[in-house]
Structure formats: structure tokens, C-alpha cells
């Protein structure tokens, strides 16, 4: 279930990530969704959606981090 826009992302993503981080999440999720369609390409018994969400969060964490107030901000 690839996402078409920010409004299609899970609320847990929309409510915590700034717009640019949502762009990263959306692109990474959609790419992982395509890349890991074959179960043999995934570790263990993880589902395609689970893997795609993990990849998306990992991509966000390369450019953003939570500050002391718990807000996601661009890393320096």
C-alpha cells in the first residue's frame, strides 16, 4: 500500500514529523514497498508493510532527530 501524499501517511507519522521529514518517509516507504515485495528479500517472517515502515523511519533518522522537547528537527 504505497502512499500518494502526506495526507495518506499514518496519523502517527503526520502528527510528529515536519513536512520535509514526511517527504523522506513517504519516498523511503514507497521504495521499500517495491524493493521488498518478494518475501525472500525480507528477514525472518516480517511482512512487507512492517519492513517498509522500518526502512522509512531509518531514512528519516538519517536527517532528523528528536530534540530535548521530543520534537523531530533537522540534524545539523
PyMOL CGO cylinders between C-alpha atoms (Angstrom):
from pymol import cmd
from pymol.cgo import CYLINDER

trace = [
    CYLINDER, 0.00, 0.00, 0.00, 2.28, 2.79, -1.17, 0.3, 1, 1, 1, 1, 1, 1,
    CYLINDER, 2.28, 2.79, -1.17, 1.37, 6.32, -0.13, 0.3, 1, 1, 1, 1, 1, 1,
    CYLINDER, 1.37, 6.32, -0.13, 0.46, 9.04, -2.63, 0.3, 1, 1, 1, 1, 1, 1,
    CYLINDER, 0.46, 9.04, -2.63, 0.71, 12.09, -0.37, 0.3, 1, 1, 1, 1, 1, 1,
    CYLINDER, 0.71, 12.09, -0.37, 1.30, 13.30, 3.19, 0.3, 1, 1, 1, 1, 1, 1,
    CYLINDER, 1.30, 13.30, 3.19, -2.42, 13.02, 3.96, 0.3, 1, 1, 1, 1, 1, 1,
    CYLINDER, -2.42, 13.02, 3.96, -2.23, 9.29, 3.20, 0.3, 1, 1, 1, 1, 1, 1,
    CYLINDER, -2.23, 9.29, 3.20, 0.54, 8.66, 5.74, 0.3, 1, 1, 1, 1, 1, 1,
    CYLINDER, 0.54, 8.66, 5.74, -0.38, 7.15, 9.11, 0.3, 1, 1, 1, 1, 1, 1,
    CYLINDER, -0.38, 7.15, 9.11, -1.51, 9.74, 11.64, 0.3, 1, 1, 1, 1, 1, 1,
    CYLINDER, -1.51, 9.74, 11.64, 1.39, 8.70, 13.86, 0.3, 1, 1, 1, 1, 1, 1,
    CYLINDER, 1.39, 8.70, 13.86, 3.72, 10.00, 11.14, 0.3, 1, 1, 1, 1, 1, 1,
    CYLINDER, 3.72, 10.00, 11.14, 1.69, 13.08, 10.17, 0.3, 1, 1, 1, 1, 1, 1,
    CYLINDER, 1.69, 13.08, 10.17, 1.36, 14.22, 13.78, 0.3, 1, 1, 1, 1, 1, 1,
    CYLINDER, 1.36, 14.22, 13.78, 5.04, 14.05, 14.71, 0.3, 1, 1, 1, 1, 1, 1,
    CYLINDER, 5.04, 14.05, 14.71, 7.17, 14.69, 11.61, 0.3, 1, 1, 1, 1, 1, 1,
    CYLINDER, 7.17, 14.69, 11.61, 7.69, 18.06, 9.92, 0.3, 1, 1, 1, 1, 1, 1,
    CYLINDER, 7.69, 18.06, 9.92, 6.77, 18.23, 6.20, 0.3, 1, 1, 1, 1, 1, 1,
    CYLINDER, 6.77, 18.23, 6.20, 10.27, 17.57, 4.83, 0.3, 1, 1, 1, 1, 1, 1,
    CYLINDER, 10.27, 17.57, 4.83, 10.66, 14.53, 7.08, 0.3, 1, 1, 1, 1, 1, 1,
    CYLINDER, 10.66, 14.53, 7.08, 7.27, 13.32, 5.82, 0.3, 1, 1, 1, 1, 1, 1,
    CYLINDER, 7.27, 13.32, 5.82, 8.62, 13.62, 2.26, 0.3, 1, 1, 1, 1, 1, 1,
    CYLINDER, 8.62, 13.62, 2.26, 11.55, 11.41, 3.23, 0.3, 1, 1, 1, 1, 1, 1,
    CYLINDER, 11.55, 11.41, 3.23, 9.29, 8.91, 4.99, 0.3, 1, 1, 1, 1, 1, 1,
    CYLINDER, 9.29, 8.91, 4.99, 6.90, 8.69, 2.05, 0.3, 1, 1, 1, 1, 1, 1,
    CYLINDER, 6.90, 8.69, 2.05, 9.65, 8.18, -0.54, 0.3, 1, 1, 1, 1, 1, 1,
    CYLINDER, 9.65, 8.18, -0.54, 11.53, 5.63, 1.57, 0.3, 1, 1, 1, 1, 1, 1,
    CYLINDER, 11.53, 5.63, 1.57, 8.36, 3.68, 2.38, 0.3, 1, 1, 1, 1, 1, 1,
    CYLINDER, 8.36, 3.68, 2.38, 7.31, 3.52, -1.27, 0.3, 1, 1, 1, 1, 1, 1,
    CYLINDER, 7.31, 3.52, -1.27, 10.79, 2.46, -2.40, 0.3, 1, 1, 1, 1, 1, 1,
    CYLINDER, 10.79, 2.46, -2.40, 10.98, -0.25, 0.27, 0.3, 1, 1, 1, 1, 1, 1,
    CYLINDER, 10.98, -0.25, 0.27, 7.47, -1.41, -0.64, 0.3, 1, 1, 1, 1, 1, 1,
    CYLINDER, 7.47, -1.41, -0.64, 8.70, -2.08, -4.17, 0.3, 1, 1, 1, 1, 1, 1,
    CYLINDER, 8.70, -2.08, -4.17, 12.11, -3.45, -3.16, 0.3, 1, 1, 1, 1, 1, 1,
    CYLINDER, 12.11, -3.45, -3.16, 10.84, -5.95, -0.58, 0.3, 1, 1, 1, 1, 1, 1,
    CYLINDER, 10.84, -5.95, -0.58, 7.81, -7.33, -2.42, 0.3, 1, 1, 1, 1, 1, 1,
    CYLINDER, 7.81, -7.33, -2.42, 9.46, -10.78, -2.55, 0.3, 1, 1, 1, 1, 1, 1,
    CYLINDER, 9.46, -10.78, -2.55, 9.31, -12.43, 0.91, 0.3, 1, 1, 1, 1, 1, 1,
    CYLINDER, 9.31, -12.43, 0.91, 12.75, -13.97, 0.26, 0.3, 1, 1, 1, 1, 1, 1,
    CYLINDER, 12.75, -13.97, 0.26, 14.21, -10.45, 0.31, 0.3, 1, 1, 1, 1, 1, 1,
    CYLINDER, 14.21, -10.45, 0.31, 12.97, -9.86, 3.89, 0.3, 1, 1, 1, 1, 1, 1,
    CYLINDER, 12.97, -9.86, 3.89, 14.46, -11.09, 7.15, 0.3, 1, 1, 1, 1, 1, 1,
    CYLINDER, 14.46, -11.09, 7.15, 12.55, -13.70, 9.09, 0.3, 1, 1, 1, 1, 1, 1,
    CYLINDER, 12.55, -13.70, 9.09, 8.80, -13.56, 8.86, 0.3, 1, 1, 1, 1, 1, 1,
    CYLINDER, 8.80, -13.56, 8.86, 8.46, -9.79, 8.69, 0.3, 1, 1, 1, 1, 1, 1,
    CYLINDER, 8.46, -9.79, 8.69, 5.68, -8.53, 6.49, 0.3, 1, 1, 1, 1, 1, 1,
    CYLINDER, 5.68, -8.53, 6.49, 6.17, -6.19, 3.57, 0.3, 1, 1, 1, 1, 1, 1,
    CYLINDER, 6.17, -6.19, 3.57, 4.45, -3.30, 5.34, 0.3, 1, 1, 1, 1, 1, 1,
    CYLINDER, 4.45, -3.30, 5.34, 6.44, -3.76, 8.56, 0.3, 1, 1, 1, 1, 1, 1,
    CYLINDER, 6.44, -3.76, 8.56, 9.73, -3.76, 6.68, 0.3, 1, 1, 1, 1, 1, 1,
    CYLINDER, 9.73, -3.76, 6.68, 8.70, -0.70, 4.67, 0.3, 1, 1, 1, 1, 1, 1,
    CYLINDER, 8.70, -0.70, 4.67, 7.86, 1.26, 7.84, 0.3, 1, 1, 1, 1, 1, 1,
    CYLINDER, 7.86, 1.26, 7.84, 11.21, 0.29, 9.41, 0.3, 1, 1, 1, 1, 1, 1,
    CYLINDER, 11.21, 0.29, 9.41, 13.08, 1.44, 6.30, 0.3, 1, 1, 1, 1, 1, 1,
    CYLINDER, 13.08, 1.44, 6.30, 11.12, 4.70, 6.24, 0.3, 1, 1, 1, 1, 1, 1,
    CYLINDER, 11.12, 4.70, 6.24, 11.90, 5.51, 9.88, 0.3, 1, 1, 1, 1, 1, 1,
    CYLINDER, 11.90, 5.51, 9.88, 15.57, 4.66, 9.34, 0.3, 1, 1, 1, 1, 1, 1,
    CYLINDER, 15.57, 4.66, 9.34, 15.66, 7.07, 6.39, 0.3, 1, 1, 1, 1, 1, 1,
    CYLINDER, 15.66, 7.07, 6.39, 14.09, 9.86, 8.46, 0.3, 1, 1, 1, 1, 1, 1,
    CYLINDER, 14.09, 9.86, 8.46, 16.60, 9.29, 11.27, 0.3, 1, 1, 1, 1, 1, 1,
    CYLINDER, 16.60, 9.29, 11.27, 19.48, 9.94, 8.86, 0.3, 1, 1, 1, 1, 1, 1,
    CYLINDER, 19.48, 9.94, 8.86, 18.42, 13.58, 8.53, 0.3, 1, 1, 1, 1, 1, 1,
    CYLINDER, 18.42, 13.58, 8.53, 16.23, 14.27, 11.58, 0.3, 1, 1, 1, 1, 1, 1,
    CYLINDER, 16.23, 14.27, 11.58, 16.38, 13.61, 15.31, 0.3, 1, 1, 1, 1, 1, 1,
    CYLINDER, 16.38, 13.61, 15.31, 14.23, 14.26, 18.35, 0.3, 1, 1, 1, 1, 1, 1,
    CYLINDER, 14.23, 14.26, 18.35, 15.27, 17.30, 20.35, 0.3, 1, 1, 1, 1, 1, 1,
    CYLINDER, 15.27, 17.30, 20.35, 15.08, 17.64, 24.14, 0.3, 1, 1, 1, 1, 1, 1,
    CYLINDER, 15.08, 17.64, 24.14, 11.40, 18.56, 23.85, 0.3, 1, 1, 1, 1, 1, 1,
    CYLINDER, 11.40, 18.56, 23.85, 10.63, 15.39, 21.89, 0.3, 1, 1, 1, 1, 1, 1,
    CYLINDER, 10.63, 15.39, 21.89, 10.10, 17.24, 18.62, 0.3, 1, 1, 1, 1, 1, 1,
    CYLINDER, 10.10, 17.24, 18.62, 11.60, 15.98, 15.35, 0.3, 1, 1, 1, 1, 1, 1,
    CYLINDER, 11.60, 15.98, 15.35, 14.08, 18.51, 13.97, 0.3, 1, 1, 1, 1, 1, 1,
    CYLINDER, 14.08, 18.51, 13.97, 16.61, 18.55, 11.14, 0.3, 1, 1, 1, 1, 1, 1,
    CYLINDER, 16.61, 18.55, 11.14, 20.02, 17.28, 12.22, 0.3, 1, 1, 1, 1, 1, 1,
    CYLINDER, 20.02, 17.28, 12.22, 22.99, 19.61, 11.85, 0.3, 1, 1, 1, 1, 1, 1,
]
cmd.load_cgo(trace, "trace")
